Structures are given as C-alpha cells and as structure tokens.
Amino acid sequence: MFFGQKIHPLNFDVPETLTLTGDAVELSGPGVRLQIRCADIADGCLRLRFEHAASADLRQHSDAVLPEWRAGQPIAPRREADAVRFDAATGAACLSARQLRLEVAGFNLETVAAGIGACGDALLLNFALCGVDGCYGFGERTRRLNKLGDSADMLTVDVVAVFRHTYARDDYDPTYVAIPFAILKTGERFLGLFFDNPGRAVLDAGKSQPGEFWYQSFGGVTDLYLLAGPTLPEVVRRYAALTGRAPLPPLWALGYHQCRWSYRSATEFRQLVAQFAAADLPVSALWYDIDYMDGFRLFTWSRQAFPDPAALNRELQAAGIRAVAIIDPGVKREPGYAVYDSGRARRAFCQTASGREYVGRVWPGDAVFPDFTLEDARAWWVGELTDFLRQSAVDGVWLDMNDPATGYSRAEDMRFAHGAIPHDRYHNQYAHFMACASRAACDEIDPEGRPFLLTRSACAGTQRYSAVWTGDNASNWKHLRMALPCSLNLGLSGVAFNGPDVGGFMDDVSVELLVRWHQAGCLFPFFRNHASRHSRQQEPWQFGPEALAAIRGAIRTRYRLLPYLYQCFFAHWLTGDPLIRPLLYHYAGPEYVDLDDQYLVGDALLVAPILHGEGLGPDIIRRGVKMQERSILLPPGAWFDMNRGHWLDGGCAVHYAAALDELPLFVRDGAVVPYYAGPLRNSCMDLSAVELHLFCREQAARFDYCLDDRATRRYECGDYGVAGITAEIDGDRLRVEIAESGDYPRETVRFTPVVYGRPELRKLALTVNGRTENRRLHAGQREWLCREWTPLVPDHPMAY
Ligand code: MIG
C-alpha cells in the first residue's frame, strides 16, 4: 500500500443483521462479523470496542490508555425494536445493523448509509459531518490547524527517507507520529473521538467525501473512546486523563538547547561554551548527535574525538550546561561487539516470522533492533543504557530513528515477541516502548530526579515518557509557518512537551528566517536550534551582530519567562491543558476556527510571530527601519503590547509592523506573569525569588502559582503547595493577596509585585496580605524582548 491510499468504501462488506450475545452486539452479514461492546470508562468518557469475531488475534495491543482505565464498566445493551441502546451517564450509543448513533454531551453524531463495514480485518466507520465546522488534533501533522477537508495516514515513518525529494513541502503525510485522535467542533460544542488501535489507520475528515468523516483501520481491535465536551478544554483534559500527562521536566530542559549534526569533538564543545558566553547568551544544553559514537556503535564513544566524555560533561555541568546524547535503536550486527552479543544472548532482538534476527541497514551498517515490547528485552536495554549514561555522565536522552527507520530493509519483516506478532501491531508503538524502557533507565540512575527524554516518533500515550520534536523540517518560511499548527495540534493530542527544530534542519537558513524562527519558537514548550550536517552553521552568532541581538532578545525572554513556562508545565500535569494553545481554546467565535498563525502560551500570553520575510510578505519602512507587517487578532479585553509598552484594546484585528528584533507579544489584562529577574547564567537559576508581573488595567489579576522543589518527583505524591495570587488596583492602592495552601513548606518563594497598570497611576501604595507596606512603587526597568520596559517596581526587594 502506498501513502494516501485508502480502502474504497465499496470494498467493505456491510452488516445486515444484529444479534445480542450477553454484553456484546454482533453485526453480521456476508464477509462481516463485528462484535461491539460498550463500557463506561469515566465521567465524560465512553468506549465502544470493535472486534472482528473471525480474527485470529483478539487482543488489544495498544498501550495508549493508562492501565487504570482499560477495564471500564461494561454497559449492557438494551433492545429497542430493531436496534440496541447503550446508556451511560455520559451519553448513549444506539446501534442497528446498519447504523450507529452517538449522543454525548449535547453532541450528536451518526454514521452515513453503509457507514459500518469490514474488509477482511479492516474496519470502516463513516460518520456524517452534519453541522461540523472544525476538526482538530490528529497528532503531529503538516498543513493547517483545522483538519476539516484534510486526512491523515496513521503510520509512523522516517519522513525525509520516504519523501526524499519532497520533504521541504508543507503537506507530507504520514509523519513520525501516529495519534488517531480527532476533535470535532459544531458551533461551540466539541467532541473527542479517540480511535485506539495501534495499527495503521486513516482518519479522513471530509477530504475524500466532503461532509463525511472516515475512519479506516487496517486490522486489529479498535476501541473508540468518546470524550465529552462541551468545551475544547474539557475534551483535551479528558483525553490527557485517559492517556496520561507529561511528568514535570527538570528546569534545565526548559531552557535553550543547541544542537547540530554533529559537534564532533570535545574541543568543539568547549568552543561552544566559550561562544555562548562571548555572545552573552544563556544556554541550557548541548547535544551529541551520532558522530560521538565509535563507528555508530550504540553506547560507545569515539575516543579520538572524545577522550574523556564524563570529564567533559562534568565540566559542562559546572558551567550550568547539560549534555544530551542521541540513542538510536539499531544495534550493529557484529559478533564480538559487547552490546550485540549480550542482546543476542538475551534474545532481545526482533525476529522474522521464521525466527531469524531481523536485520535492517542504518547508520552502523547491518543492524538488529531491540524488541521493546518484551519485558526481558526492556530489562536488557535498561541495563545497557544505565551503564552508558552513568559512565559518560550524560544528562538527557535523545531517541531518534525509532519510527522505526530500517533503511534498506523493509520494515514489515520485523516481527515482535520472537516472531509471533506481526509488524503492524507494534510498528507505530516502537518508539513508545523504546521511550518507556529508556525512561526506566533514567529512573534507575536517579529514582528521585526528573529525567529528560526527547523522541522523534511517538503514538498516543508516549507523552508519559518523553517529549517529542517534530522531526526533520527544512529551513524555509513554509516550514516555519507550519510549525505553529503542527505543535498546536500535537499539544491538543496529548503531547504538550513538543517543538520543532528552530532554524530548520534541512537546507540553508537565512538571517531573517533564523531570527524569526527563534522569536516564533522562544515560547514553545521545547526550544532547540538544530541543523543537518549538510546545512550551513546556524548558531545564533553566525549572522552578525544585528541578528545576534535579535536572537538574544528571544532567548533571554524565554529565560525571563521560565517561571511562567514552568507553571504552565505544572498546570499541564494537573489538568492536561497544553502549554501553547490555539485561540479557540479560550475564545469562542468563527474568527478562531482556522486561526493558526498566532497562539497563546498558557492563557495569559499571546504570540503573533512574523512568519515571512525577504520580500515574501508585506514589509514597510518606518523611521528608516525595515519592518514586516502582519495582521493580529486580539480577542476582547485589553492587551499589553510588550514591544511598545502600552495597552491595546482587543476585540479587533490590528495591523502590526515589527522590526527584525521585535516579536509581537501581548499580555492579557488580568494576568499574573511570573518573571525571573536574576542573573542569567546558562541553566543556573534561583527561583526562590520571583517577580509577579501584574497586568491590571480594568481587571483584577489572578494566578495559582504551584510551589514545589522543582527538582525531584515528590510532587507526584502531593508534595506541593499553591500560592493563590490576586492583585487589584483600588484607587491609589495596589492590593496583593498571596495565600499559600497545600502540602509544602510556606514562604519558600519570595514574590515581588511589578505592575503594568494604567499610566496615570504613577505612584501606588502597596498592601500585601492586608499589611500596608511603606515601600512605594516607582518606575523601574525590566527586560522584555529586546526592550527595557518601565513598569512600577518596589523601591527595593521585598518579602510579603
Ligand atoms: O538519518 O542523527 O531527525 O535530528 O540529526 C538521519 C542524525 C538521522 C535524523 C534526526 C536528526 C539527526 C539525524 N538523524
């Protein structure tokens, strides 16, 4: 089968009769015997299970859903004339031989005529898209945010390898990630459809047949989870509860990352440290791409280039910089190479149907692949990876080529469980189980700490183990533009911790593109500059002082806002809300349905990056400075413009011109933005003192600030507190209330209010927790983007 091909609906057999057998409903006819069961999973979550009764393997091989939700409460079908109903508190499913009707939280969905069918082990569900005006999710995708009129092939692939001449386009499909999750929108009601089947599947939202949503799985069990809204956040939160949320990352992982394929020697790493310092740029991690290895042998180092990796990495750590190393799954097939020998002895590698070790051809040449679905193979991997990380003092793990890329060999011959399970059952989950085992290795090394892992391929649920980057993009404006909807949809699909290669991976970046990409991405959850070995160097200082200054503004802004980003991660862990969000996450109206060239970070910041340059879009000259112009939709309410330092009225679209060093960034009236005002020294940050930037024009500002040790995983057991912050301007007085609650020592963070209020309030008296402070607020200087702003700051540091 080629990419993009589907099974023609006319090739599906349609059931003709319905029978009831215990908890199951059987739909049958010539060529089709489907068993359907329904279960109540949780409040707002209902599951329909579709099994082919004649299939040889009736197990659900997916690891997407958290174990605690897998069983569910079976719902007994109730007969109703020629149909049956499954009724639950969340909603109902009504099934006849030829039709399925769903009613969940005010959202109705039904299959079209001949909309349920089977073609061998393939399953078809075709729904009518009556009144549906938006579709979101789909995991990591190209093209636009709204997937209505689009389709997605759920198959994980090494994109550049399979689209060798077309990788630079903005419409390739499939991608590295397969998450069969769709969120339908009708007016202001949303419904989530999660088709839990780890095998290849197609989701087509009206591309092949306008007005119809097609789901086709090519084999295996499909669990359709219906996730109630009615709002978009409710759907997203329910999906995240079902498949898991990202654990809190270490603080350093939230900083700026510098990568290239490859920095080739210890000398080069030391030079980078010096270059970052000379450029006055903080950096949190430097990355080892494949050339650190000895002949691409996993868990080895090229000793000429890196004589003492552990010493080098400790040296980096002392400078506040962490080291992340790439780990590919392919193990060089070389008798005598210890990793191969020990894996072979443990029978840890994937096999062909007849029981041979499956051989692919990737970086090390002929290579075998760990079967991460086997507990014993995972245990072997944990041992090998643990030793490697320990001995080399590496801090983070970068999982690549796990789509899995097998190079010369066709992947279908790679089978699992010693050849017993066909490739398709675990193809899309290969990276998932690799990430699971790799995280276990990190846990082994530091059971109390927080690991950092990044993976290229992923499926539903992988967010529990690893962050995801969106793979090999290209240095062109289309790919910068596409990075927004791609990361936004990935976030709506449970993978909150994600981001693109900043600057673009393939091809040569230009000055403007590099600057604009840093600005667009500096508030993404994951922020890493990375380029291919064939591309020109694209470190921030490669293009002269003007570009460097602009990039510095973006990078430093990220570090200033790191406490806010950290709070967004905390909120994600608590609720499932993504970090970066399309505007329709919080604002209702038709103008937001397709809006994907601007985004929100949390609910307070609005980023509308410049996504064009070099004559490709409107540019103007103002006061002798070249600027790029774009239109920005500001939702209702007042927004503080961080470039110009004044309030704008929302509820309209504005034309905005931004010089090369400007990122259009706005803060909502009523927001509290935690800000780090201390010295910037790579990833060394003392967050025991944080400024609370209070944006109070008309609105009182509120925020729940989570307090924890920011380093261990004790928060998972409830060891964290919440500082409930409110701020209000009342006449000539600023009243701030900070009330701490929860299971954490009090007053471990010193908060200092900084006010962005109405300009007429030059001097405010300050009341904190009912106590009048004799400090007054004066105009002060704060660094935002490339500017210094003058909000009202206390005359000297304060505690409350
Ligand atoms: O065949 O390790 O997506 O980030 O630099 C290419 C080399 C293998 C693909 C990854 C890319 C990485 C590159 N890898």
Residues whose N, C-alpha, C, O or C-beta is under 5 A from the ligand:
A	BS01	MIG	W261 D289 I290 D400 G471 D472
